[in-house]
Amino acid sequence: MKRLLSALLSVFMLMSLCSAPAFAAEENDISKFELPAPKAPNYFVYTDGDAKQGHHDDLRMIMVADPDVALLAMEYDRDSDAFREKYGLWSFEICMQYDVSLDNEESWQYTSEWDSQYSVGSYGEGFQSVSLRSKLMESFEFFWLTYYEGEESETFVPYKPAILAEKFTGDGYEQDVYSFDVENHSLYIRCRYYMEWEPLVQYEEGEGPGEKQSKFSAWSQSAVFGKNSTQIVPEEPTVYEAPVISDLKIVLSEGDENSHLEYTQITPESVWMANAYYIIEGEGQFDGLESEVSINGGEWIEFDTVDSWGDWCLYNGNRDAFNEEVPIDENTNVKLRVRFAGTHGPSEWSNVLEVNGGGTQENPVNTGEPADEKPTMDEKETCSLCGFCPMPLGLCIFIWIAIAVVIILIIVLATKKKKKK
């Protein structure tokens, strides 16, 4: 029997309106990079072992990286030499450390060695570290009980009270098949980011590594596997919600290249959940982000968006769109729209942003209104005398009140004189 267990990426993606990076890249000081506490690792798929078939239990985790951390890891993975030169490093590593505790949150395996050790744990120990590379989400094997060898073994020590053994008989042999007792035990799992580096130092005899340094985030909240499971099963996607974009601006080029566009993207929770489904099921994928731009009221033209391939199309935060064949200057009227593309076809187009054309944005910049422009229906002109009353009749309302009072007095006086006569 196969149980699919994963979790909603809700909070992780809210995360993700990160319009400002975790640290200023121009500082080129890796020690100033702030590692956020990751969200609870509620994303995994459990395969219930079948003793009759000789299959042991196994658990796969889906690692989810915060956008800024993922971008840093991707920068290193793409060109490690350029990365080390940029930050003045001899070596660099960044990973996610996973810790476990059985049936409560009091028996964590963490020791102080984890604070200065890049690689901790393994399959056989039941806790481990996983290197961060060029993905926002990545599946990896957390444990597979085929490595367990019974009560006397040194493997899966934290799990022993929860491991069940059944006999499997093959062709002339018999062996134990192991499973995790999900009915009576819970495995608490937490994670944190860990980063270590050695600065590049100039010695008399040449370049070499300086003293190793490390940095780590706070621990996430716990996810629970087994009896008190905190997992949610993702539904199969049929369509994708459209992205929401805002803050469009033209970034002028200082060289020979054309200027490009910059904007901010928010990805709906359901789209992130679709990617979790794809990873768990092993079927389906995102192909990337499609961007189109209209210049000066013309037809929609395809633009490229930086780092939008695969599941990177889901990344929340600042994005750059460009087209080397389309010139743009600071006064160009530009409209932008984007959409997701994947196994289930393209999403609807996002909202349309516009600059230099009077169009609206999700977060428009208040530039003020020209003094000689006529007021709209929602912005009534006020009296130049009192500064308070509206002017539907072109005069101060107090003048009209005074005129009415005089007319009333004249009528009253005229009536009294007529009665006397």
N, C-alpha and C positions, 0 to 999 in steps of 0.2 A: 504494500500500500504506500502511496506517495502523498505526502502532505506538503503543500506549498505554503510557505510562511514568509511574509515580508511585511513592510510597514509603510505607512503613508509618509511621504517626504514633505509634509506640510511645512513644519517649522523650518526645515532645512532650506526650503525655497524662499521662504519669506526672507530668509537669510539673504536672501540673495538679492535684495535691492541694494547692492553695495556699489554706489556710484563713486565712492572714493576708495582707493586701494588701501591695503593694510599698512603700507609704509611708502614713503616717497622713493621711487626707484633710483632717482638721481643721487640719493645719498650713498648708494652702493655699499651700505653697511648691513650685512645680513643679520647681525645681532639685534637690529632694531625691528626686524620683522615680528609682528605680534601674532602668535598662534592662538586662534580662538578655541574654546572648548567645543569639540564636535557634538552633534546631536546623538541621542541614544541609538545604538546600532540595531535598530528594529527591522533589518532587512536581511532575510535569509531564507533558504529553502532546505527543508529537512527530508531525507529519504529514509523511511522506516525499513530497517533490514528484514529480510525474510529468511529465517533459519532453514526452511525447507529447501530453499534455493542456494543456501550457503552465503547469503548476502548480509554483511554487517551494516549497522546504522552509519550514516554520514550526514554531516551538516555543512552547507556552503553559506558563507556570509556574502552580503553585498556591501562593499565599502563605498561610502559616500563622502566625498571631499568638499569642504567649503570652497567657494569660488576663488578667493585670494590664494589659499593654500594650493589649490589645483593649478592655478596659473603659474605659481612659483615652481612647482614640480614639473610642469610642462616645459617651462623655459629651460630647466636643467636637462630634461630628457631630450629635448630637441637638439641642443648643442652644448654638451657639458664643458667643452674647452672654452667656448665663448662665455659661458656662465661663470666659470672659475676666474677667467680674466677680468670680467666685469666687476665681480665682488672681491677680487684679490684673495682667492682661496686656493689651497693645495688639494683639498678634498671636501666633499659635501654629500650628505645623505639626509633623506627625509622619509618618514614612515608613519604608519599608524600602529600603535601598540594596543593589543587586546588583552584584557585581564578577566579572570573568571572567579566565581564564588558559588559553591553548591548550597542550595536551599535557603540562603540568606545573604546578606551583604556584609558579613563579618569575617569571611575566610578568603579574602583576596590573596592572590599569589604574588602580588607586587612586592618587590624589595627595592632598596635604595640603589641597587646595581642598575635598575632600569633607567635611572636618571642620567647615566653616562654610557649606556650600552645600546648601540643601534639595533642589534638583532637579539631578540629575547624569545624564548619559547620555541615550540615546534609542534608538529602534528601529535607526536607521542606524549607531549606534556599537556596538551589541551589548551594552551594559550600561546600566542605568537605575535609577531610583528610582520606587517606587510608594507612593502615599499610603495611609495606614491610615484606615479608616472604621468602619462598623458591622458588620463581619463577622469571624468567627474564621478563615474560610478563603475565599479569593477567587482566581479565575482571571484571568490577564491575559496578553497577548501579549508574549513575551520577545524574539523576533526573527522576522522574515519576510523572506526573502532577495529578495523582489521589489524591495526598495530598493537592492540591490547592483547596481552598474553596471560591473563588470569590474575588471581589475587597476589601471587608472588612477584609479579612483574613490576618494573619501575616506570611503566607507561601509564598515562592518564590517571595519575595519582589523585588529583582533585575530584575525579568523577567516580572513583571506585564504589562508593555506596550506592550509586545509581546505575551501575552496569549489570545487566542481566545476561546470563549465558544459557544457550540452548544447543543441543547436540545436532550436528548435521552428519549424515552418513552418505558417503560417496561410493565410488567403485572400489570397495575393499578397504576403505579407511573411514575414520570418524574424527570430527573436529568440533571445537566449540565455535558458535556464532554469537557475536555480542551485540547488544542493543542498549540504548539509553532508556531507562524507566521513566517515560514521559508522563505516566499516570500518577506517579507518587513523588517525583523529584523535579526541582526547578534549577536551571543553570542561569545564574545572573552573569551578564556580560557587559563590560564597560570598555571604553576606548579613549585614547588621547593621541595627539600629535607629538612626535619626537623628531628633533632636528639636531644634527651634529656636523661640525666642520672643523677643518684645520686651516688657519690663515697661511698664506704664502709669505715666507720670511726669507730675506736676503742674508745669507751667511757669508763668511769670508771665502769659503770653498764653493759657494754658489747658492742657488735657490733650494729651499726645502720646507718641510711642514713645520708650522709652529705648534704651540700647545693646543691639544684638542679641546674644543668648547662644545657645549650642548645647551639645548633649550627645549622645553616641553610645555604643553598646554595643561589646563585643568582637565580632570577626568569628565567624561560625559555622564549623563544620568544612565541608569542601568536599563538594559533590555533584558527580557526574561524569556528563556526557551524551556519548554516542558510543561509541567503542571500548571503554573501560573503565567502562561504565555501572554506576552503583550503584543503579539504579531497580528497583522491585518492582511488578508489575502487580496492582492490587487486584481481588479476586474479586467477582462480582456477589452482593449480599446477598440472602438469602431470608427471614431472620428477624433480629431484633435481640436481643442479650443485654440482660438487665435491668440498670438502674443499681444501684449499691451506695450506700446512704446511711448516715449515722452522725451522732452528736452532736446529737440533737434537743433543742431548748430552746424555751421560751415567752418571747418578748420583750414585756414589758408596755408598753402605749402610755401616753404622757404627755399625750395630748390626747383628743379626742372619738372618734378612730378606734379600732376594735377592736385588741386585741393580735394579734401575728402569730407565726408559727413560723419558726425558723431551723434549718438543718441543713446538712450537708456532703455533697456528691455526688462519686462517682468514676464515670467513664464507661469501659466496657471498650474495649480497643484495637480490637476488631472493629467496634464501632459507629462509631468515628472513621474506620475504613477504609471503611465503607459510604458515609460522606459524601464521601470522596475519590473513590470510584467514581462517585457521582452527578455530581460536578463534571466528572470526566474524560469521562464518557459523555454528559453533558448530559441525562440522564434520571433522574428520581426526586428525592426531597427529604425532609427532615425537617419535620414540621409543628409540632413543639414538644414540651413536656413536660406530661404529664397528672398531676395530683396529687389524691389523695383523703385525707380525714381523717375519723376516727370520734371523736365527742365523747361521753365518759362511757358508752362501750359501745354507742352507737347505730349507725345505718346509716352507710355511707360517704358523705361529702359532698364535692362537687367544690370544690377550692380553686384559686386562681390562684398561679402561681409567677413572681416577678419575672425579667425577661430570660430567658424560656425559649422564645421564638418561634424558628422556623426552626432553623438549626444552633446557635443559642445554647442549645438544650436539651442540647447535649453538654458545655457548659462545666463544668469541674471546679472545685470550691471551695465557698464558702459560698453558700447560697441562702435566699431568704425566700419563704414561702408565706402567703397571706392570704385571707380571705373577709369582706367588709364586713358581711355579714348574720349572721355567726356570732360571738357574744361568747365570749371566752376569758379566764379569769383565771389567777392563778398556781397555783391548786389544781385546775384542770380536768384530767380524765383525757383525754389526747390520744393517738391513734394516727395514724401517717402512712405512706403508701406512694406511690410514684411510678413512672411508666413512660414510655418513648419512644413517639412516634407518628410515622408517616411512610408513604411509598409502600408499604412492605411490611407495613402494619398496625401494631398496637401490639405492644410487647414484653411479656414477662411482667412482673408487678408486682415491684417491688424487695422487699427485706427490709422488714419492718414495724418501725417504731420506736415506742416508747411512753414517755410521762412521766406521773407521778402515778398509776401503776396497777400498779407492780411488774413491768412488762414489761422486757425486756432491750433493750439498744442495741448497736450495733456496737462502740462505745467507751463502756461505761457508767461513770457517775460512782460512785465507791465512797463510799457514804454511811454505811457501818457497819450493824450489826445490833442491834436493841434487846436489852437485857440479859435481859429476861424471855421472849424468844422461844426456843422449843425448837430445839436444833441440828438441822441436816439430817443425812442419812446421810453426807454428805461432810465434815461438820464435827463430829467426835466431841467430847463434853464431857470435860475432863481433871480429874484428881483435885485437890481443894482442899487436900489435905495436902502431897503432893509436887510437884504441878503438872506431873507428867510422864506418869503412866500413865492410860490410858482407864478408864472406870468402867462396864463392862457389868454388874457385879454390885453396884454401889452402894457399894463399899468400896475403899480403897487396895489395890493389888495386894501391897504389902509386908505388910499385915496378914494377907492370905490366905496368904502364904508363911510367916509366923510361925505361924499356926494349923496349917498342914500340918506344920511342923517339930515342934511340940509333940505332935501326934497320933502322928507317927512315933516320937518318943522314948518316949511312953507305951506304944506297942505293943512296942518293943524291950525296955524295962524289964520289962514284964509277961511277955514270952517268957523272959527270963533267969531271973526268979524261978520260973517254972514248971519250968524245967530243973533248978534247984537242988533243989527239992523232990523 
